[in-house]
Amino acid sequence: MPVPAAVLEAGASPLTYFAAARGWSYRPDVSRAYGNSEVVAQVIEALEAGDVPERTILGEAVRALLRELSQRVPGRSVEVRVPPFGAVQCIPGPRHTRGTPPNVVEMDAVTWVKVATGGTSWDEAIGAGVIHVSGVRANLSEYLPLS
């Protein structure tokens, strides 16, 4: 869908236009911080409103945030799992190649979005028991939120 010339002349960004055309409230502050992903902004907005995000949009946001984590903290010593949407390896250190890694962090999708974007702190989520960790390197508090 091409952006109308009038929109560009008015100074609006194409991303803002596309988000509005889909009924999204585009938040450039969030989108810039998390890999230019408007889906992250949409999920955050839904969670802040107390709504349940659409499953496909939630999955896209989870994968965008996992990708952002693996780019910011490259490595293969810790596996971060957010079933059923994705998993990445990150953090420098001993490399794991087969079987279950010794350092695993696992949580549900909503928890991951909240912790990755600062809606919930790592310590609060650990204390609430919504993040499951194993291994001596499975502490992401130094790297989260991804802002």
PyMOL commands that set and color helices and strands:
alter all, ss='L'
color gray80, all
select helices_A, chain A and resi 5-9+14-21+28-33+38-48+55-72+109-117+122-128
alter helices_A, ss='H'
color red, helices_A
select strands_A, chain A and resi 78-82+86-90+104-107+131-134
alter strands_A, ss='S'
color yellow, strands_A
deselect
rebuild
show_as cartoon
